[in-house]
Amino acid sequence: MVCGHSERFFNLKTDTFLVKGAKRGALYNLTTGDVYSIDPVAVSVVKGCEAGKPIDTIAAKISEAGQDQIVTFLRKMCDEGMGDFGPEAVTSVKVDLEHKYDTLDFMWLELREDCNLRCMHCYCVCSPEPGPGERLNHDEWLRLLEEGWEIGCKAVQFIGGEPFLYGDKIFDLADRARKLGYTHIEVFSNLTFLKNEWLDRIVDLGMRVACSIYSKRSEIHDLITTVPGSFERTMKNVRKLKERDVQPRFALTVMKQNQDYVDETMEFLKEMGNPTPGFDLVRPSGRGNDKEIFPDKLSKKQAFRTRAEFMTTDRNTFIRRFNGNGCWQGKLAVSSTGDVNPCIMQRDGDSGNVRKQSLNEIVNGPLRKYWDLSYDKIEVCRDCEYRYACRDCRPITVGTTGELTAKSLHCSYDPYQGEWVDMDGMECAGLDPDLVEQ
């Protein structure tokens, strides 16, 4: 309908949600995926509309703004498709938010715990020596692929240690995954151990390949892997893959040893076929939990979230984040000895073991501690209006603080002041009190 300010009521659309923070609020338009910041006065206006009150009644209780200002604000909401004016209040049936996410989307299968390199930041403390414990056998890995498929999983990544130390049978696993219907089959390898006869198998099975590049400078890359010549061996096999039209996905982990070369390394990765490369800060897990390798020169603009810049938040995304953790939901990692963790970086080992329980029992049992950890349970985040549009890397916070529910270390927003904290001397003032898309 055409908006008209003469109408007495303003009714929010089904997909419009108000989320209150300690000081400000946010409007979520789940139809478009947009999130808008609003000030305390606008929060009161929207709450009145949700309660079915007439506009003049709402305006009479708000001294900070006149009725014309309130109508102007509501017209902006109308223009953005978040509500309509009308002669009477209409109760909007909201989406059912009480829905626990119980589908497995992605698995990391850690085929080996040993590696031919010994990277100084390795999250699972890999080395050429085998780890303790009895490894899962081939039939057990095949069974896990089938169990994962039965509860919805369509994406798998074979990791290590060095996954190609598993030998030729890694391709039997990939073949089983493909025949089951997995649509994403990737191996994350350092590519120093890749045999020529395996290249055609990768192509035939449609496998994806990922590897870490720590610098375009061989001496810096080798310093981090601690194995001389590793850069040249990796790049040699990268070139062989590209000759067969297999474009590897590159990962860059930034630490003190390579922090001075981030920009040139990013350009190098673009040249090597990744058009929009990104980087991760070293995670405080395994050997990575060493302050001597934490970067200390990166701009905080690079390391922190310093403004309201979030991913699209549609209906399904909103429901998932309302009920659980946006990073861990739908994922799990299985170690070489069968221990299950919510991800490869969060290695508590308290989410069960596949030799004792099925994946379905684990997903609907001990893993829920992580999957259901919504931002309503995170300190400070639970008072933030952006909590259902946000996500962070919990292992970074947990590894540093030791607390599962501590506030993200890489977010500068203060919901109690409604402001982004000044970082590196830049301006991070409070958001405009008008209806502003973020």
C-alpha positions as CSV (number, residue, x, y, z in Angstrom):
1,M,0.0,0.0,0.0
2,V,1.1,3.7,-0.3
3,C,2.3,5.0,3.0
4,G,0.2,7.8,4.5
5,H,0.9,9.5,7.7
6,S,-2.8,10.1,8.4
7,E,-3.2,6.4,9.3
8,R,-3.4,5.7,13.0
9,F,-1.2,2.6,13.3
10,F,2.1,1.3,12.0
11,N,2.3,-2.5,11.7
12,L,5.6,-4.3,11.4
13,K,6.1,-6.9,8.7
14,T,6.5,-10.6,9.7
15,D,10.2,-10.5,8.8
16,T,11.0,-7.3,10.7
17,F,12.6,-7.9,14.1
18,L,13.6,-5.4,16.8
19,V,16.6,-6.5,18.8
20,K,17.4,-4.4,21.9
21,G,20.9,-3.7,23.1
22,A,21.9,-2.2,26.4
23,K,21.6,1.4,25.0
24,R,20.6,1.2,21.3
25,G,18.7,-1.1,19.1
26,A,18.8,-2.8,15.7
27,L,16.1,-3.5,13.2
28,Y,16.5,-6.7,11.2
29,N,14.8,-6.9,7.8
30,L,14.9,-10.6,7.2
31,T,13.4,-10.2,3.7
32,T,16.4,-8.2,2.4
33,G,19.0,-9.3,5.0
34,D,19.7,-5.7,6.0
35,V,20.4,-4.6,9.6
36,Y,19.7,-1.0,10.7
37,S,21.0,0.8,13.8
38,I,18.4,2.9,15.7
39,D,18.7,5.1,18.8
40,P,16.8,4.7,22.1
41,V,13.9,6.9,21.0
42,A,13.4,4.9,17.8
43,V,13.5,1.7,20.0
44,S,10.6,3.1,22.1
45,V,8.7,3.9,18.9
46,V,9.1,0.4,17.5
47,K,8.2,-1.3,20.8
48,G,5.0,0.8,20.8
49,C,4.2,-0.4,17.3
50,E,4.9,-4.0,18.3
51,A,2.4,-3.6,21.2
52,G,-0.3,-2.4,18.8
53,K,-0.5,1.1,20.1
54,P,-1.7,4.1,18.0
55,I,1.0,6.4,16.7
56,D,-0.4,9.4,18.7
57,T,-0.4,7.3,21.9
58,I,3.3,6.4,21.3
59,A,4.2,10.0,20.6
60,A,2.5,11.3,23.7
61,K,4.8,9.2,25.9
62,I,8.0,10.3,24.1
63,S,9.3,13.7,25.0
64,E,12.5,13.5,23.0
65,A,10.8,13.6,19.6
66,G,7.6,15.1,18.2
67,Q,4.9,13.2,16.3
68,D,6.0,14.5,13.0
69,Q,9.6,13.2,13.6
70,I,8.2,9.9,14.6
71,V,6.0,9.6,11.5
72,T,9.0,10.6,9.4
73,F,11.0,7.7,11.0
74,L,8.1,5.3,10.4
75,R,7.9,6.4,6.8
76,K,11.5,5.4,6.4
77,M,10.7,2.0,7.8
78,C,7.9,1.7,5.3
79,D,10.1,2.7,2.4
80,E,12.5,0.0,3.5
81,G,9.7,-2.6,3.4
82,M,9.6,-3.2,7.2
83,G,6.0,-2.2,7.9
84,D,2.9,-0.4,6.7
85,F,0.6,2.3,8.0
86,G,-3.0,1.2,8.6
87,P,-6.3,2.2,10.3
88,E,-6.0,-0.6,12.9
89,A,-3.4,-2.7,14.6
90,V,-2.7,-6.0,12.8
91,T,-1.0,-8.8,14.7
92,S,1.9,-10.2,12.7
93,V,2.7,-13.9,13.1
94,K,6.4,-14.0,13.6
95,V,8.6,-16.8,12.5
96,D,9.1,-19.7,15.0
97,L,12.5,-19.0,16.6
98,E,12.6,-22.0,18.9
99,H,14.3,-24.3,16.5
100,K,17.5,-26.1,17.4
101,Y,19.8,-26.6,14.5
102,D,20.5,-30.4,14.2
103,T,21.8,-30.8,10.7
104,L,25.5,-31.7,10.2
105,D,26.8,-29.5,7.3
106,F,30.5,-29.9,7.4
107,M,33.1,-32.3,8.7
108,W,36.9,-32.1,9.2
109,L,38.3,-35.6,9.1
110,E,41.8,-35.5,10.6
111,L,43.2,-38.6,8.9
112,R,46.7,-38.3,10.5
113,E,48.0,-36.5,13.5
114,D,51.6,-36.6,12.2
115,C,53.2,-34.4,9.5
116,N,56.4,-34.2,7.5
117,L,56.7,-30.5,8.5
118,R,56.7,-28.9,12.0
119,C,55.1,-25.5,11.7
120,M,55.7,-23.3,14.6
121,H,52.0,-22.4,15.0
122,C,50.4,-25.8,14.4
123,Y,47.1,-26.1,16.1
124,C,47.4,-29.8,16.8
125,V,51.1,-29.9,17.6
126,C,51.9,-32.1,14.6
127,S,55.4,-33.4,14.0
128,P,57.0,-36.3,12.0
129,E,56.5,-38.5,15.1
130,P,53.2,-40.4,15.4
131,G,50.9,-39.2,18.2
132,P,49.6,-41.3,21.1
133,G,46.5,-43.4,20.7
134,E,45.2,-45.9,18.2
135,R,44.2,-44.4,14.9
136,L,40.9,-45.0,13.2
137,N,41.2,-47.6,10.5
138,H,40.0,-47.3,7.0
139,D,36.6,-49.0,7.5
140,E,35.9,-46.6,10.4
141,W,36.5,-43.6,8.2
142,L,34.3,-45.0,5.5
143,R,31.6,-45.5,8.2
144,L,31.9,-41.9,9.3
145,L,31.4,-40.6,5.8
146,E,28.1,-42.7,5.6
147,E,27.0,-41.6,9.1
148,G,27.7,-37.9,8.2
149,W,25.7,-38.2,5.0
150,E,22.7,-39.8,6.8
151,I,22.4,-36.7,9.0
152,G,22.7,-34.2,6.2
153,C,26.4,-33.6,5.7
154,K,27.4,-32.7,2.1
155,A,30.9,-31.2,2.7
156,V,34.0,-32.8,4.0
157,Q,37.6,-31.8,4.3
158,F,40.5,-34.3,4.8
159,I,43.1,-32.7,7.0
160,G,46.0,-33.7,9.3
161,G,48.7,-33.5,10.2
162,E,49.5,-34.1,6.6
163,P,46.5,-36.0,5.1
164,F,48.5,-37.4,2.2
165,L,50.5,-39.4,4.7
166,Y,47.3,-41.5,4.7
167,G,48.5,-42.8,1.3
168,D,46.5,-44.0,-1.7
169,K,43.4,-44.9,0.4
170,I,42.6,-41.2,0.8
171,F,41.2,-41.5,-2.7
172,D,39.0,-44.4,-1.7
173,L,37.5,-42.1,0.9
174,A,37.0,-39.3,-1.6
175,D,35.4,-41.8,-4.0
176,R,33.0,-43.0,-1.3
177,A,32.1,-39.4,-0.5
178,R,31.5,-38.6,-4.1
179,K,29.3,-41.7,-4.6
180,L,27.3,-40.9,-1.5
181,G,26.6,-37.4,-2.8
182,Y,29.0,-35.1,-1.1
183,T,29.2,-31.9,-3.1
184,H,32.3,-30.5,-1.5
185,I,35.4,-32.8,-1.1
186,E,38.6,-31.0,-0.2
187,V,42.0,-32.0,1.0
188,F,44.0,-29.5,3.0
189,S,47.7,-30.3,2.5
190,N,51.1,-28.7,2.6
191,L,51.5,-30.2,-0.9
192,T,55.1,-31.2,-0.2
193,F,54.2,-34.9,-0.1
194,L,52.0,-35.0,-3.2
195,K,53.0,-37.8,-5.6
196,N,52.8,-37.3,-9.4
197,E,50.6,-40.4,-9.8
198,W,48.0,-38.8,-7.4
199,L,47.4,-35.7,-9.6
200,D,45.1,-37.5,-12.0
201,R,43.2,-39.1,-9.1
202,I,42.5,-35.6,-7.8
203,V,41.2,-34.5,-11.2
204,D,39.1,-37.6,-11.8
205,L,37.4,-37.4,-8.4
206,G,36.8,-33.6,-8.7
207,M,38.6,-33.0,-5.4
208,R,39.4,-29.5,-4.2
209,V,42.8,-28.7,-2.8
210,A,43.8,-26.1,-0.2
211,C,47.2,-25.3,1.3
212,S,48.9,-22.7,3.4
213,I,51.3,-20.1,2.0
214,Y,53.0,-18.0,4.7
215,S,55.0,-15.7,2.4
216,K,56.1,-15.3,-1.2
217,R,59.6,-15.3,0.3
218,S,60.9,-18.8,0.6
219,E,63.1,-18.0,3.6
220,I,60.0,-16.7,5.6
221,H,57.8,-19.6,4.6
222,D,60.5,-22.1,5.5
223,L,61.1,-20.3,8.8
224,I,57.5,-21.0,9.8
225,T,57.4,-24.6,8.6
226,T,60.9,-25.1,10.1
227,V,61.8,-27.3,7.1
228,P,64.3,-25.9,4.5
229,G,63.0,-26.2,1.0
230,S,59.4,-26.7,1.9
231,F,58.3,-23.5,0.0
232,E,59.9,-24.8,-3.3
233,R,58.3,-28.2,-2.9
234,T,54.9,-26.7,-2.2
235,M,55.1,-24.3,-5.1
236,K,56.3,-27.0,-7.5
237,N,53.1,-29.1,-6.8
238,V,50.9,-26.0,-6.9
239,R,52.1,-25.5,-10.5
240,K,51.5,-29.1,-11.3
241,L,47.9,-28.8,-10.1
242,K,47.3,-25.6,-12.0
243,E,48.6,-27.3,-15.2
244,R,45.7,-29.8,-14.7
245,D,43.2,-26.9,-14.1
246,V,43.0,-27.6,-10.4
247,Q,43.2,-24.2,-8.7
248,P,44.3,-24.6,-5.1
249,R,42.8,-22.4,-2.4
250,F,45.4,-20.7,-0.4
251,A,45.4,-19.9,3.3
252,L,47.6,-17.2,5.0
253,T,48.1,-17.3,8.7
254,V,49.7,-14.1,10.1
255,M,52.1,-14.3,13.0
256,K,55.1,-12.3,14.1
257,Q,57.4,-14.0,11.7
258,N,55.5,-13.0,8.6
259,Q,53.6,-9.9,9.6
260,D,55.9,-7.5,7.8
261,Y,55.1,-9.2,4.5
262,V,51.3,-9.5,4.6
263,D,50.5,-7.1,1.7
264,E,53.1,-8.6,-0.7
265,T,51.9,-12.1,0.2
266,M,48.3,-11.2,-0.5
267,E,49.3,-9.8,-3.9
268,F,51.3,-13.0,-4.6
269,L,48.2,-15.1,-3.8
270,K,46.2,-13.1,-6.2
271,E,48.8,-13.8,-8.9
272,M,48.6,-17.5,-8.0
273,G,44.9,-17.6,-8.8
274,N,43.0,-16.5,-5.6
275,P,41.3,-13.2,-6.7
276,T,40.2,-12.2,-3.1
277,P,42.6,-13.7,-0.6
278,G,42.1,-13.2,3.1
279,F,44.2,-13.9,6.1
280,D,43.7,-15.3,9.6
281,L,45.6,-14.3,12.7
282,V,47.4,-17.2,14.4
283,R,45.0,-19.1,16.6
284,P,46.0,-19.7,20.3
285,S,45.7,-23.5,19.9
286,G,48.5,-26.1,20.1
287,R,51.9,-24.6,19.3
288,G,50.0,-21.5,18.2
289,N,49.4,-20.7,21.8
290,D,52.7,-19.0,22.2
291,K,52.9,-15.2,22.7
292,E,56.3,-15.2,21.0
293,I,54.7,-15.8,17.6
294,F,51.6,-13.5,18.1
295,P,51.7,-10.5,15.6
296,D,52.4,-7.2,17.3
297,K,52.6,-4.8,14.3
298,L,49.3,-5.3,12.6
299,S,47.0,-2.3,12.6
300,K,44.1,-2.8,15.0
301,K,41.9,-1.8,12.0
302,Q,43.0,-5.1,10.5
303,A,42.6,-7.2,13.6
304,F,39.4,-5.8,15.1
305,R,35.9,-5.3,14.0
306,T,35.6,-1.5,14.3
307,R,32.3,-0.7,12.7
308,A,28.9,-2.2,12.0
309,E,29.8,-4.3,9.0
310,F,28.0,-7.7,9.1
311,M,27.0,-10.4,6.8
312,T,23.6,-10.6,5.3
313,T,21.1,-11.8,7.9
314,D,18.1,-13.4,6.2
315,R,15.4,-15.5,7.9
316,N,17.3,-18.8,8.2
317,T,20.5,-17.1,9.3
318,F,18.6,-15.1,12.0
319,I,17.0,-18.3,13.3
320,R,20.3,-20.1,13.4
321,R,22.1,-17.4,15.3
322,F,19.2,-16.9,17.7
323,N,19.4,-20.5,18.7
324,G,23.1,-21.1,18.5
325,N,26.7,-20.2,17.6
326,G,27.2,-18.9,14.1
327,C,30.7,-20.3,13.8
328,W,30.3,-23.8,15.3
329,Q,26.7,-24.8,14.3
330,G,26.6,-27.6,11.8
331,K,30.3,-28.5,12.0
332,L,32.5,-31.0,13.7
333,A,36.0,-32.3,13.6
334,V,37.1,-35.9,14.1
335,S,40.7,-36.5,15.2
336,S,42.8,-39.4,14.0
337,T,41.9,-41.3,17.2
338,G,38.1,-40.6,16.9
339,D,37.7,-37.7,19.4
340,V,35.1,-35.2,18.3
341,N,35.5,-31.4,18.6
342,P,33.3,-28.5,17.4
343,C,36.2,-27.4,15.1
344,I,39.8,-28.1,14.5
345,M,40.9,-25.1,16.6
346,Q,38.7,-26.0,19.7
347,R,40.3,-29.2,20.9
348,D,38.7,-29.8,24.2
349,G,38.1,-33.5,23.4
350,D,34.9,-33.5,25.5
351,S,32.4,-34.0,22.7
352,G,32.5,-37.7,22.5
353,N,34.4,-40.3,20.5
354,V,33.1,-42.0,17.3
355,R,34.2,-45.4,18.6
356,K,31.8,-45.1,21.5
357,Q,28.9,-43.1,19.9
358,S,27.4,-42.5,16.5
359,L,27.7,-39.1,14.9
360,N,24.0,-38.7,15.3
361,E,24.3,-39.3,19.1
362,I,27.2,-36.9,19.4
363,V,25.5,-34.1,17.4
364,N,22.4,-34.4,19.5
365,G,24.4,-34.9,22.7
366,P,27.7,-33.5,23.9
367,L,28.3,-31.3,20.8
368,R,25.2,-29.2,21.7
369,K,27.3,-27.4,24.3
370,Y,29.0,-25.7,21.4
371,W,26.4,-25.6,18.7
372,D,23.8,-24.0,21.1
373,L,26.2,-21.4,22.5
374,S,24.3,-18.3,21.1
375,Y,25.3,-14.8,21.8
376,D,22.6,-14.6,24.4
377,K,25.0,-16.6,26.5
378,I,28.2,-14.7,25.7
379,E,29.3,-12.0,28.2
380,V,28.7,-8.4,26.9
381,C,27.5,-9.8,23.5
382,R,24.2,-10.7,25.1
383,D,23.6,-7.0,25.7
384,C,24.5,-6.1,22.1
385,E,21.8,-5.3,19.5
386,Y,24.0,-6.8,16.7
387,R,24.2,-10.2,18.4
388,Y,22.1,-12.1,15.7
389,A,24.0,-10.5,12.8
390,C,27.5,-11.2,14.3
391,R,29.9,-14.1,14.5
392,D,33.4,-14.5,15.8
393,C,36.1,-17.2,16.2
394,R,35.3,-18.6,19.7
395,P,38.7,-20.6,19.8
396,I,40.6,-17.3,19.7
397,T,38.7,-16.0,22.7
398,V,38.7,-19.4,24.6
399,G,42.3,-20.1,23.9
400,T,43.3,-16.7,25.2
401,T,41.0,-16.2,28.2
402,G,40.2,-19.9,29.0
403,E,36.5,-18.9,29.2
404,L,33.9,-20.4,26.8
405,T,31.5,-17.4,27.2
406,A,34.0,-14.5,27.2
407,K,33.4,-11.6,24.9
408,S,35.1,-11.7,21.5
409,L,38.6,-10.2,21.8
410,H,38.4,-8.8,18.3
411,C,35.3,-6.6,18.6
412,S,35.6,-3.0,19.7
413,Y,31.9,-2.3,20.1
414,D,30.6,-1.2,23.5
415,P,26.9,-1.8,23.7
416,Y,26.6,0.0,27.0
417,Q,27.7,3.3,25.4
418,G,26.4,2.4,21.9
419,E,29.8,3.3,20.4
420,W,32.7,1.7,18.7
421,V,35.9,2.2,20.7
422,D,38.5,4.4,19.2
423,M,41.2,2.1,17.7
424,D,44.6,3.4,16.3
425,G,43.4,6.9,16.8
426,M,40.6,6.7,14.1
427,E,37.1,8.0,14.5
428,C,34.7,5.5,15.8
429,A,31.9,7.7,17.2
430,G,28.4,6.5,18.0
431,L,26.2,5.7,15.1
432,D,23.9,8.3,13.6
433,P,20.6,8.3,15.6
434,D,18.6,8.3,12.4
435,L,17.6,5.1,10.6
436,V,21.0,4.1,9.1
437,E,21.7,0.9,7.2
438,Q,24.9,-0.8,8.4
